[in-house]
Amino acid sequence: MNEGQQQSIQDIQVDETNLYREESFTDLRVASIRRLLPIKVDGSPDEARSPIFIGQTHIMSQMGPVPVQAQMEVKDLAEAIKQFPEAIAEAIEEMVAEAKERQREAANRIVVPGAMPGGLPGAGGMSGGAPPGGGKIQLG
């Protein structure tokens, strides 16, 4: 679903052609690997599709722990374990690049003096504009 689109609760349906059973593996330190095994609607294995492996960990930031996950194109758990460090490193690089891009976009926004957030003219406050009514003293 695209941002801005809304879906009614009556429109939500389970995709019976895209079901997976999930298994989780961990080293109890830093690594978690999820294996999603494709299944049919009756719960039997779906041999026509390949398992999906997702590596997960947390990194520490100034804001606290940040979850990181990466899908790994591997055939089995042994390969997933070997590829885990590289996959997570790539995911972290992508996160950092995305954060830098968002900072650049925020820095490039045009700020009009005297305009309120949301593009409304006028309003004073910290923006330096005059208060409504021209700033004259009015006696009742």
Helices and strands as residue ranges (DSSP letters): G 9-11, E 19-26, E 32-39, E 52-61, E 64-72, H 77-107, G 125-127, G 132-135
